[in-house]
Structure formats: C-alpha cells, structure tokens
C-alpha cells in the first residue's frame, strides 16, 4: 500500500518512536458483514453473576510515586456462556484492572503494546495511545491520538493526580482505530481519592462499586461482530456490565455507591429503576457535586461518568430491582436493550458505617463558581457531518495532520476563563463532546438550565439533537490538547480537532516524549 504524506504524518514518525505504517481504516476484512449470533443463543438477562474488575497494585513505590506496568495483550475472554471471545485486554482482563490513586501522589504507568502486528480479522495494525480520561495530564502524556505506540513498543505515562477526587478511566486513543481498540476491550476505571471525599459518610470500600456499561454484538463463534454502519456508529445487541451480559448482583439492605461509566463506542443510555424509585447522583465527571441530585432517570452519553447512590433498605430480602434503559433517540435498538442489570436483595449483615448522603458534598469546587461574566472570550464550535465526514467547524483531524499539527481551533491563554458554545444542529444524531485537560460547568442548553444531575464539574457534555450547549472553563497548563466527539466512530472519521493553551513560559509538544522499543524477551 502506498503511503501519502498525510498517512505518514498521521500514523507518526516521532524521532524513531513509531514505525511507519499504512493508514488502514477498514473495520472488517471482508465486504460482507459476518453473521450475527442468534438472539436465542444469548443468555437470558440476569442469569450471569455480577463481576467486579480486579484492582491493580503498583509493582514499585517510592516517597512520591506509584509505578504500574500494564501489558496490552490478546486473550480469550469468557463473556457469553459456552463461548470464547478474542479480546484485547489491559493485563489480559476485560475490563482492565482498576487503579486506585491518591491526590498529590504521582503515578507512572508503563503501557506495553504486546498486541499482534495485524488484527487477525480486521487487518489493521493495532497501534495505541493511552488516554487517562479526566486527568489534566501534560500534553505528551495525554493520549494524543497521533502519538502512537506500535506493537513491540511501550510508553511511560506520567500522571500528577492533582485534581479533586473523581472517577476517571483509561482507554485507547490511537488514531483512526480508537473505536475498534476500545470495543476489543481496552478500557478500565481509575479512581482518584482526596481528603474531602474520604471524610464524607458516603459509601466506601465494598459498597463503592465500579459499573462499566457497554454493548457488543457477537458472531456464532463468539468473536465480536464489528460494524460501524457507514461510519455512523457501532451498536450491540448485548448490554455488558463489567464485561458480563445483563448480570445480577447481590446487594445488602443498605446504600451502595456506583461509579457509572458509559464505555460504549456509540450507544447512549437513559437509566431508571423498574420500581420507579429515585436514586441520587452525587458525582459527575470531575468529582463530587456541590449538592446531591435525586432523580428517577439519568441520560448518559459515551464517556460520561456519574456517581450514583441506590438505597436498598426499603426492599425486602428476595426482591429483585432492575436497572433499565429508556434508550435515547438515534441509537440502534434490539430486544433486551431496555435492560441493563439486576440487583437481588439479600439479608446478610453489613457494616453500617458510611451509609449516608450529606446535603452538602463539595460546595467549593472552583469550576462551579465560575460565571459568564468571568469569560474573556466566547467561541463557537459546530459539530456537523458534511460530504461523508464528521467535522468540527468544517475541519477534521486530517486537516490537523496536513498542517503538520500546527492548526488549532482555539488558542486560550493560560489562566483565562472562556465560554464555549457547542452546537449540534442536526436531528439525526447526538454528540457527546469531550474537551481534554479541563473541567467545565454547563451553563445552559438552548437557553434552559442544565439537568439537575449535570450540576457538577464535567469534561463530556451530551449535545443532543438540535442543541446548543454553553460551557464555562478555566484553562490551566500549557500546550496542545484535543476536543472531539466521543462517539468513537465519529472521532475516527474524523470529528476531532485541537486547541492550544498559550503560556508565557512556552509550550509542551504532545509528540515530544516518544515511545520506546521493547526488548523481545519482555513481550
């Protein structure tokens, strides 16, 4: 395959850090979509036990830093009963292992790409770039899409862990194949704890539970069926929670805190309890809200995180409560997509500590104190599909690459507050818009207040059909960062751009710390 100049730039030639590889966009090897596993072969909802991903311990620590080593490797996962599914996994786990980090204590995470040179069926090269989503990382450690690590290479990512406690997640961000790599399993949670969060009597420990919700479709062999529907999105007929189809979780008669992440490639959700009861949102992408928000439904776009508390005290032993899904517009739906997981109430004894929801959580988060009057600049970003491409203000990531990574859609100054208007003028799709580096405050939607559950610091905003959403943010740090739609198919084709935080002290180049080749004996 002949490489164009754009292909060479896009894949990346970074001081010998990455091999020159062809830009391969195909999402399947053949032109004919493989057969789908019959619905009758899928497990009935709530017949598979709930699973909590493993927690990874550092392999080394010193006075200031915890060191982790994670291998991205292929493996056979047990997802559907009786079948094996080829997956990519962080440490051969699906989802990957959870990291527990402490505010102010640094993490160095070595990410080793031990994936095959070519995907066995989709026939692309699985280069990777790991993004710690929700972290104000330096540009060279932020998972910049074109800062790729090829099979046989590794990169050390440095995380300062300076922000407030929150639910983050790490996932692949490799250019052009983020959707396939995430669908193959490269996703996991990362929990950052701070003294305020630790001091509150909200659920902790056993009762602080990650829920990674995604969807998938399978072939009769158990292999994933990956189809991007003409670059519009990937949608599955199986809902997975922590890698298990429609699981059933045993819960004690007390409050539980769930760290709810939508890790789907393209599917959004509108969650509810089949009892009609309220549950309480206590945290958003950027951590605890100023005050809790009781709700009966919760709309969640891809990559958004919400921390919710469900109180099981009112239910008798033996009662089953179902977490359901009222699917928002412009998803592709199948039977049982309206079900997510079940909670089965048991009568076991439990520690009654940390079993409350305070009226005040984190009233002092600085981003929530911003006002429109603080903004020194207003910018508008239009998310539009034009001529078969997904664009931001008429530009794509290809345009960024063709400029030799010099084009920026905005140049805010370090320390400045800006008001960004994100517009989706289409009725045919929604866009969960992610802005790297910053937390922001949602000011309004089409001039109306944001939903009650959005009244906390965010880094992804669900931009619905024909919506204009206004966001306030303060820019710290320096250098170039990405903004994109988190429908990963849209991102790959090519709804992604970059902005640069301008600082008097200079800039940081996201391509300045390349990956390294790994000795063969370490693979």
QUIQUI-V30053 format. One record per residue. N is the residue number from 1. SS is DSSP state (~ for helix, > for strand, _ for the rest). BURIAL is # if it has 9 or more other ideal C-beta (glycine too) atoms within 8 Angstrom, else .. Layout:
N;SS;BURIAL
N;SS;BURIAL
This chain:
1;_;.
2;_;.
3;_;#
4;_;.
5;~;.
6;~;#
7;~;#
8;~;#
9;~;#
10;~;#
11;~;#
12;_;#
13;_;.
14;_;#
15;_;.
16;_;.
17;_;#
18;_;#
19;_;.
20;_;.
21;_;#
22;_;.
23;_;#
24;_;#
25;_;.
26;_;.
27;_;#
28;_;#
29;_;.
30;_;.
31;_;.
32;_;.
33;_;.
34;_;#
35;_;.
36;_;#
37;_;#
38;_;.
39;~;.
40;~;.
41;~;.
42;_;#
43;_;#
44;_;.
45;_;#
46;_;#
47;_;.
48;>;#
49;>;.
50;_;#
51;_;.
52;_;.
53;_;#
54;_;.
55;>;.
56;_;#
57;_;.
58;_;#
59;_;.
60;>;.
61;>;.
62;_;.
63;_;.
64;_;.
65;>;#
66;>;#
67;>;#
68;>;#
69;>;.
70;>;#
71;>;#
72;>;#
73;>;#
74;>;.
75;>;#
76;>;.
77;>;#
78;_;.
79;_;#
80;_;#
81;_;.
82;_;.
83;_;#
84;_;.
85;>;#
86;>;#
87;>;#
88;>;#
89;>;#
90;>;#
91;_;#
92;_;.
93;>;#
94;_;#
95;_;#
96;_;#
97;_;#
98;>;#
99;>;#
100;>;.
101;>;#
102;>;#
103;_;#
104;_;.
105;_;#
106;>;#
107;>;#
108;>;#
109;>;#
110;>;#
111;>;#
112;>;#
113;>;#
114;_;#
115;_;#
116;_;.
117;_;.
118;_;.
119;_;#
120;_;.
121;_;.
122;_;#
123;_;.
124;_;#
125;_;#
126;_;#
127;_;#
128;>;#
129;_;#
130;>;#
131;>;#
132;>;#
133;>;#
134;_;#
135;_;#
136;_;#
137;_;#
138;_;#
139;~;#
140;~;#
141;~;#
142;_;#
143;_;#
144;_;#
145;_;#
146;_;#
147;_;#
148;_;#
149;>;#
150;_;#
151;_;#
152;_;#
153;>;#
154;>;#
155;>;#
156;>;.
157;>;#
158;>;#
159;>;#
160;_;.
161;_;#
162;_;.
163;_;#
164;_;#
165;_;#
166;>;#
167;>;#
168;>;#
169;>;#
170;>;#
171;>;#
172;>;#
173;_;#
174;_;#
175;_;#
176;_;#
177;_;#
178;~;#
179;~;#
180;~;#
181;~;#
182;~;#
183;~;#
184;_;#
185;_;#
186;_;#
187;>;#
188;>;#
189;>;#
190;>;#
191;>;#
192;>;#
193;>;#
194;_;#
195;~;.
196;~;#
197;~;#
198;~;#
199;~;.
200;_;#
201;_;.
202;_;#
203;_;#
204;_;.
205;~;.
206;~;.
207;~;#
208;>;.
209;>;#
210;>;#
211;>;#
212;>;#
213;>;#
214;>;#
215;>;#
216;>;#
217;_;#
218;>;#
219;_;#
220;_;.
221;_;.
222;_;#
223;_;#
224;>;#
225;_;#
226;_;#
227;_;#
228;_;#
229;_;#
230;_;.
231;_;#
232;_;#
233;_;#
234;_;#
235;_;#
236;_;#
237;_;#
238;>;#
239;>;#
240;>;#
241;>;#
242;_;#
243;_;#
244;>;#
245;>;#
246;_;#
247;>;#
248;>;#
249;>;#
250;>;.
251;>;#
252;_;#
253;_;#
254;_;#
255;>;#
256;>;#
257;>;#
258;>;#
259;>;#
260;>;#
261;>;#
262;>;#
263;_;#
264;_;#
265;_;#
266;_;#
267;_;#
268;_;#
269;>;#
270;>;#
271;>;#
272;>;#
273;>;#
274;_;.
275;_;.
276;_;.
277;_;.
278;_;.
279;>;#
280;>;#
281;>;#
282;>;#
283;>;#
284;>;#
285;_;#
286;_;#
287;>;#
288;>;#
289;>;#
290;>;#
291;>;#
292;>;#
293;>;#
294;>;.
295;>;#
296;_;.
297;_;.
298;>;#
299;>;#
300;>;#
301;_;#
302;_;#
303;_;#
304;_;#
305;>;#
306;>;#
307;>;#
308;>;#
309;>;#
310;>;#
311;>;#
312;_;#
313;_;.
314;_;.
315;_;#
316;_;.
317;_;.
318;_;.
319;_;.
320;>;#
321;>;#
322;>;#
323;>;#
324;>;#
325;>;#
326;_;.
327;_;#
328;_;#
329;_;.
330;_;.
331;_;#
332;_;.
333;_;.
334;_;#
335;_;.
336;_;#
337;_;#
338;_;.
339;>;#
340;>;#
341;>;#
342;>;#
343;>;#
344;>;#
345;>;#
346;_;#
347;_;.
348;_;.
349;_;.
350;_;.
351;_;.
352;_;.
353;_;.
354;_;#
355;_;#
356;_;.
357;_;#
358;_;#
359;_;.
360;_;.
361;_;#
362;_;#
363;_;.
364;_;.
365;_;#
366;~;.
367;~;#
368;~;#
369;~;.
370;_;#
371;_;.
372;~;.
373;~;.
374;~;.
375;_;#
376;_;.
377;>;.
378;>;.
379;>;#
380;>;.
381;>;#
382;>;#
383;>;#
384;>;#
385;>;.
386;>;.
387;_;.
388;_;.
389;>;#
390;>;#
391;>;#
392;>;#
393;_;#
394;_;.
395;>;#
396;_;#
397;~;#
398;~;#
399;~;#
400;~;#
401;~;#
402;~;.
403;_;.
404;_;.
405;_;#
406;_;.
407;_;#
408;_;#
409;_;#
410;_;#
411;_;.
412;_;#
413;>;#
414;_;#
415;_;.
416;_;#
417;>;#
418;>;#
419;>;#
420;>;#
421;>;#
422;>;#
423;>;#
424;>;#
425;_;.
426;_;#
427;_;.
428;_;.
429;_;#
430;_;#
431;>;#
432;>;#
433;>;#
434;>;#
435;>;#
436;_;#
437;_;#
438;_;#
439;_;#
440;>;#
441;>;#
442;>;#
443;>;#
444;>;#
445;>;#
446;_;.
447;_;.
448;>;.
449;_;.
450;_;#
451;_;.
452;~;.
453;~;#
454;~;#
455;_;#
456;_;#
457;_;#
458;>;#
459;_;#
460;>;#
461;>;#
462;>;#
463;>;#
464;_;#
465;_;#
466;_;.
467;>;#
468;>;#
469;>;#
470;>;#
471;>;#
472;>;#
473;>;#
474;>;#
475;_;#
476;_;#
477;_;#
478;_;#
479;>;#
480;>;#
481;>;#
482;>;#
483;>;#
484;>;#
485;>;#
486;_;#
487;_;#
488;~;#
489;~;#
490;~;#
491;~;#
492;~;#
493;_;#
494;_;#
495;_;#
496;>;#
497;>;#
498;>;#
499;>;#
500;>;#
501;>;#
502;>;#
503;>;#
504;_;.
505;_;.
506;>;.
507;_;#
508;_;#
509;_;#
510;_;#
511;_;#
512;_;.
513;_;.
514;_;#
515;_;#
516;>;.
517;>;.
518;_;#
519;_;.
520;~;.
521;~;.
522;~;.
523;_;.
